[in-house]
């Protein structure tokens, strides 16, 4: 294993597992190799009521190794919840009725190597069997030319990378069978604004079946928290891609009776560059707010969103049991797909 200064996110995760054994359930999903003889664990953590008839939320980070801030946001939120459990009766009540899952570091080898892809050179968000039938954006939409180029999907005919197989299996076991479940996958590196994206990333014209639920979540979030400045939109407003992991998971979830909504938080890193252009000379500078005070600001910034998703999970029937849901879907299609 790497030393603390080389992999602080893993040290923080292992410290959480050690400090709170009675408040959480830890699970080793898999171990992956790095670029030497080192191996790195992919851990999942569960809180709350594991009963499959309860709703659930999964918080994910570190799918891309250079986007360390995503893992830090998830770990910071997890640590906050664990410390609050001693006194916060409202949180205790919520966890009696909801399941919370955390996979803070999906791609530990990429994080150690300071690269987007994993140790095999595969971009984990371009690696699922999902195909953009209308055609993907050039290169950024996934390519099979070479693992030495960005956005490599993996070789044709090969199984998904071990990290992805483990994450999909975890979702299938812990989320799909529930009556309602959400995912927030935390990324960084695109644009000046923070964005919340939802599937499909593989089509500009085909909305997901649960588009009305997504639209209702968006409406509830912005009406309850009107001063938030996220852009809540389909990913295909910007590019179309093959192999999106959450597209694949969403399609797999349709075989189950519940509702599964995966969301991606794309933290806009360009404003960090604007404030500190010297970041361009750092290998992580395009994806991480290098100044300590900006890191702290980001760790605070998304707490409202994450708390909202927990509350929405707890109140899940409000987003489903309504004859107006079809009207919300029509409004969403008009807003995003017409």
C-alpha positions as CSV (number, residue, x, y, z in Angstrom):
1,X,0.0,0.0,0.0
2,X,1.0,3.6,-0.6
3,X,2.0,5.9,2.2
4,X,-0.4,8.5,3.6
5,X,1.1,11.3,1.7
6,X,0.7,9.4,-1.6
7,X,-2.8,8.2,-1.2
8,X,-4.6,10.3,1.5
9,X,-8.1,9.3,0.3
10,X,-7.5,5.6,0.9
11,X,-6.0,6.4,4.3
12,X,-9.1,8.4,5.1
13,X,-11.3,5.5,4.0
14,X,-9.4,2.9,6.0
15,X,-9.4,5.2,9.0
16,X,-13.3,5.5,8.8
17,X,-13.6,1.7,8.6
18,X,-11.4,1.4,11.7
19,X,-13.0,4.2,13.8
20,X,-16.7,3.3,13.2
21,X,-17.0,-0.5,13.1
22,X,-20.2,-0.5,15.1
23,X,-21.9,2.1,12.9
24,X,-21.3,0.8,9.4
25,X,-20.9,-2.4,7.4
26,X,-17.8,-2.6,5.3
27,X,-17.4,-4.8,2.3
28,X,-14.4,-5.5,0.1
29,X,-15.7,-5.5,-3.5
30,X,-12.5,-6.5,-5.2
31,X,-8.8,-5.8,-5.3
32,X,-7.1,-4.4,-8.3
33,X,-3.4,-4.3,-9.4
34,X,-1.5,-1.1,-9.9
35,X,1.4,-0.5,-12.3
36,X,3.8,-2.6,-10.1
37,X,3.3,-5.4,-7.6
38,X,0.9,-3.3,-5.5
39,X,-2.7,-4.1,-5.1
40,X,-5.5,-1.7,-4.0
41,X,-8.9,-2.5,-2.5
42,X,-12.3,-1.2,-3.7
43,X,-14.4,-0.9,-0.5
44,X,-18.1,-0.4,-0.1
45,X,-19.7,0.9,3.1
46,X,-23.4,0.5,4.1
47,X,-25.4,2.4,6.7
48,X,-29.0,2.3,7.7
49,X,-31.7,-0.3,7.1
50,X,-30.5,-3.0,4.8
51,X,-34.0,-4.5,4.4
52,X,-34.7,-4.7,0.7
53,X,-38.2,-3.3,1.0
54,X,-36.6,0.1,2.1
55,X,-35.5,2.8,-0.4
56,X,-31.8,3.5,-0.8
57,X,-29.1,6.0,-2.0
58,X,-25.6,5.2,-3.2
59,X,-22.8,7.8,-3.2
60,X,-19.9,7.0,-5.6
61,X,-16.5,8.7,-6.2
62,X,-13.2,8.2,-7.7
63,X,-14.3,6.5,-11.0
64,X,-11.6,8.6,-12.7
65,X,-8.3,8.6,-10.9
66,X,-7.5,12.3,-11.5
67,X,-10.8,13.5,-10.1
68,X,-9.8,13.1,-6.5
69,X,-12.2,15.8,-5.3
70,X,-15.1,13.4,-6.1
71,X,-13.8,10.9,-3.6
72,X,-13.1,13.6,-1.1
73,X,-16.7,14.9,-1.3
74,X,-18.1,11.4,-0.7
75,X,-15.7,10.6,2.2
76,X,-16.3,14.0,3.8
77,X,-20.1,13.4,3.7
78,X,-19.7,9.9,5.0
79,X,-17.6,11.0,7.9
80,X,-20.1,13.8,8.8
81,X,-22.9,11.3,8.9
82,X,-21.0,8.9,11.2
83,X,-20.1,11.6,13.6
84,X,-23.7,12.9,13.7
85,X,-25.1,9.5,14.5
86,X,-24.3,9.9,18.2
87,X,-26.7,12.8,18.7
88,X,-28.8,13.4,15.6
89,X,-32.1,11.7,16.2
90,X,-33.5,12.9,12.9
91,X,-30.7,11.2,11.1
92,X,-31.2,8.1,13.2
93,X,-34.8,8.0,12.3
94,X,-34.0,8.4,8.6
95,X,-31.5,5.5,8.7
96,X,-34.1,3.3,10.4
97,X,-36.2,3.7,7.2
98,X,-33.5,4.0,4.4
99,X,-30.3,2.4,3.2
100,X,-27.2,4.4,2.4
101,X,-24.3,3.0,0.4
102,X,-20.9,4.5,-0.3
103,X,-18.2,3.4,-2.8
104,X,-15.8,6.3,-2.4
105,X,-12.9,5.1,-4.5
106,X,-13.9,3.0,-7.5
107,X,-10.6,3.4,-9.3
108,X,-7.7,3.3,-6.7
109,X,-5.0,2.3,-9.2
110,X,-5.9,5.3,-11.4
111,X,-5.8,7.6,-8.4
112,X,-2.4,6.3,-7.3
113,X,-1.1,6.7,-10.9
114,X,-2.7,10.1,-11.3
115,X,-4.5,9.1,-14.5
116,X,-8.1,9.1,-15.6
117,X,-8.1,5.5,-16.6
118,X,-7.4,2.5,-14.5
119,X,-4.1,0.6,-14.5
120,X,-5.1,-1.2,-17.7
121,X,-5.6,2.2,-19.4
122,X,-9.4,1.7,-19.6
123,X,-11.8,4.6,-18.9
124,X,-14.3,3.0,-16.6
125,X,-17.1,5.4,-17.7
126,X,-16.7,4.2,-21.3
127,X,-16.3,0.5,-20.5
128,X,-19.9,-0.9,-20.2
129,X,-21.7,-2.8,-23.0
130,X,-23.9,0.3,-23.6
131,X,-23.8,1.5,-27.2
132,X,-24.7,4.9,-28.7
133,X,-26.7,3.6,-31.6
134,X,-27.0,7.1,-33.1
135,X,-23.2,7.5,-33.0
136,X,-20.9,8.8,-30.2
137,X,-19.0,12.1,-30.1
138,X,-15.6,11.8,-31.6
139,X,-13.0,10.4,-29.2
140,X,-14.6,11.8,-26.0
141,X,-17.5,9.4,-26.6
142,X,-15.2,6.4,-26.3
143,X,-12.6,4.9,-28.6
144,X,-11.0,1.4,-29.1
145,X,-7.9,2.7,-30.9
146,X,-5.4,2.5,-28.0
147,X,-5.2,2.4,-24.3
148,X,-2.5,5.2,-24.7
149,X,-5.2,7.6,-25.8
150,X,-7.9,9.1,-23.5
151,X,-11.4,7.6,-23.3
152,X,-10.3,4.1,-24.2
153,X,-13.3,1.7,-23.9
154,X,-11.3,-1.5,-23.7
155,X,-10.9,-4.1,-26.4
156,X,-13.9,-5.4,-28.3
157,X,-15.3,-8.6,-26.8
158,X,-13.6,-8.3,-23.5
159,X,-15.6,-8.3,-20.2
160,X,-15.9,-5.1,-18.2
161,X,-13.0,-4.1,-16.0
162,X,-13.0,-5.7,-12.5
163,X,-13.9,-2.4,-10.8
164,X,-17.0,-2.0,-13.0
165,X,-18.1,-5.5,-12.5
166,X,-17.8,-5.1,-8.7
167,X,-19.7,-1.8,-8.7
168,X,-22.5,-3.2,-11.0
169,X,-22.8,-6.3,-8.8
170,X,-23.1,-4.1,-5.7
171,X,-25.8,-2.0,-7.3
172,X,-27.7,-5.1,-8.5
173,X,-27.6,-6.6,-5.0
174,X,-28.2,-3.5,-2.9
175,X,-30.2,-1.1,-5.0
176,X,-32.1,-2.7,-7.9
177,X,-34.5,-4.8,-5.8
178,X,-35.6,-1.8,-3.7
179,X,-38.8,0.1,-4.4
180,X,-36.9,3.3,-5.0
181,X,-33.1,4.0,-5.3
182,X,-30.9,6.8,-6.3
183,X,-27.2,7.2,-7.1
184,X,-25.0,10.2,-7.0
185,X,-21.7,9.6,-8.8
186,X,-19.3,12.5,-8.1
187,X,-16.9,13.7,-10.9
188,X,-15.1,16.9,-11.8
189,X,-13.5,18.5,-14.8
190,X,-16.2,19.9,-17.2
191,X,-17.2,23.6,-17.6
192,X,-17.5,26.5,-15.3
193,X,-20.8,25.3,-13.7
194,X,-21.7,22.4,-11.5
195,X,-24.0,20.0,-13.4
196,X,-26.3,17.2,-12.5
197,X,-26.5,14.7,-15.4
198,X,-28.9,11.8,-15.8
199,X,-29.1,8.9,-18.4
200,X,-29.1,8.3,-21.2
201,X,-25.6,9.4,-22.2
202,X,-25.9,7.2,-25.4
203,X,-28.8,9.0,-27.1
204,X,-29.9,12.5,-27.8
205,X,-33.5,11.4,-28.7
206,X,-34.4,8.5,-26.4
207,X,-35.4,9.5,-22.9
208,X,-35.3,7.0,-20.0
209,X,-38.6,5.5,-18.9
210,X,-38.4,7.3,-15.6
211,X,-37.9,10.7,-17.0
212,X,-41.0,12.0,-15.2
213,X,-39.4,11.0,-11.8
214,X,-36.2,12.8,-12.8
215,X,-38.1,15.9,-13.7
216,X,-40.0,15.8,-10.4
217,X,-36.8,15.4,-8.4
218,X,-35.4,18.4,-10.2
219,X,-38.5,20.5,-9.5
220,X,-38.5,19.5,-5.9
221,X,-34.8,20.3,-5.4
222,X,-35.0,23.8,-7.0
223,X,-38.3,24.7,-5.4
224,X,-37.0,23.7,-1.9
225,X,-33.5,25.2,-2.5
226,X,-34.0,28.0,-5.0
227,X,-30.5,29.6,-4.6
228,X,-28.7,26.5,-5.9
229,X,-27.0,27.1,-9.2
230,X,-26.6,23.5,-10.6
231,X,-27.4,22.9,-14.2
232,X,-29.7,19.8,-14.1
233,X,-29.8,18.3,-17.6
234,X,-29.2,15.2,-19.8
235,X,-25.5,14.5,-20.4
236,X,-26.2,14.5,-24.1
237,X,-26.6,18.2,-24.1
238,X,-22.8,18.2,-24.3
239,X,-21.7,14.9,-25.7
240,X,-22.8,11.4,-26.5
241,X,-20.8,8.3,-25.5
242,X,-20.5,4.6,-25.7
243,X,-20.1,2.5,-22.6
244,X,-21.6,4.8,-20.0
245,X,-21.7,2.7,-16.8
246,X,-24.9,4.3,-15.5
247,X,-26.7,3.8,-18.8
248,X,-25.9,0.2,-18.5
249,X,-27.0,0.0,-14.8
250,X,-30.2,1.8,-15.6
251,X,-31.1,-0.7,-18.4
252,X,-30.3,-3.6,-16.1
253,X,-32.5,-2.2,-13.4
254,X,-35.6,-2.3,-15.7
255,X,-35.8,-6.0,-15.1
256,X,-36.8,-5.2,-11.5
257,X,-40.1,-3.7,-10.3
258,X,-38.6,-0.7,-8.5
259,X,-37.4,2.7,-9.7
260,X,-33.6,3.3,-10.0
261,X,-32.4,6.8,-10.9
262,X,-28.6,7.3,-11.3
263,X,-27.3,10.9,-11.3
264,X,-23.9,12.2,-12.0
265,X,-22.5,15.3,-10.3
266,X,-20.0,17.0,-12.7
267,X,-18.2,19.6,-10.7
268,X,-17.1,22.4,-13.0
269,X,-13.4,22.8,-12.6
270,X,-12.8,25.5,-15.2
271,X,-13.6,28.2,-12.6
272,X,-10.8,26.8,-10.4
273,X,-8.4,27.2,-13.4
274,X,-9.7,30.8,-14.0
275,X,-8.9,31.7,-10.4
276,X,-5.6,29.9,-10.3
277,X,-4.1,29.4,-13.9
278,X,-1.0,27.9,-12.4
279,X,-3.0,24.7,-11.8
280,X,-2.3,23.9,-15.5
281,X,1.2,23.0,-14.5
282,X,0.0,20.3,-12.1
283,X,-1.0,16.9,-13.3
284,X,-4.3,17.2,-11.3
285,X,-4.9,20.8,-12.0
286,X,-7.6,20.3,-14.6
287,X,-9.7,18.4,-12.2
288,X,-9.0,19.5,-8.7
289,X,-9.2,22.7,-6.7
290,X,-5.6,22.8,-5.6
291,X,-5.8,25.7,-3.1
292,X,-6.8,24.3,0.4
293,X,-9.5,26.9,1.0
294,X,-11.1,26.0,-2.4
295,X,-11.1,22.3,-1.5
296,X,-12.9,23.1,1.8
297,X,-15.4,25.2,-0.1
298,X,-16.2,22.4,-2.5
299,X,-16.6,19.9,0.4
300,X,-19.2,22.2,1.9
301,X,-20.9,23.2,-1.4
302,X,-22.6,19.9,-2.2
303,X,-23.9,19.0,1.3
304,X,-27.3,20.4,0.5
305,X,-27.6,18.2,-2.6
306,X,-26.6,15.1,-0.8
307,X,-28.9,15.7,2.1
308,X,-31.7,16.4,-0.4
309,X,-31.2,13.0,-2.0
310,X,-31.4,11.3,1.4
311,X,-34.6,13.1,2.2
312,X,-36.0,12.3,-1.3
313,X,-35.2,8.7,-0.7
314,X,-37.0,8.7,2.6
315,X,-40.0,10.4,1.0
316,X,-39.8,8.3,-2.2
317,X,-43.5,7.7,-2.6
318,X,-44.0,11.5,-3.1
319,X,-42.1,11.1,-6.4
320,X,-44.1,8.1,-7.7
321,X,-47.6,8.0,-6.4
322,X,-49.3,10.7,-8.4
323,X,-51.4,10.7,-11.6
324,X,-49.6,13.8,-12.7
325,X,-46.4,11.9,-13.3
326,X,-47.1,11.4,-17.0
327,X,-47.6,15.1,-17.4
328,X,-44.2,15.7,-15.7
329,X,-42.7,13.3,-18.3
330,X,-44.2,15.2,-21.1
331,X,-43.0,18.5,-19.7
332,X,-39.5,17.0,-19.4
333,X,-39.5,15.7,-23.0
334,X,-40.5,19.2,-24.2
335,X,-37.8,20.8,-22.1
336,X,-34.9,18.5,-23.0
337,X,-35.7,16.5,-26.1
338,X,-37.8,18.7,-28.4
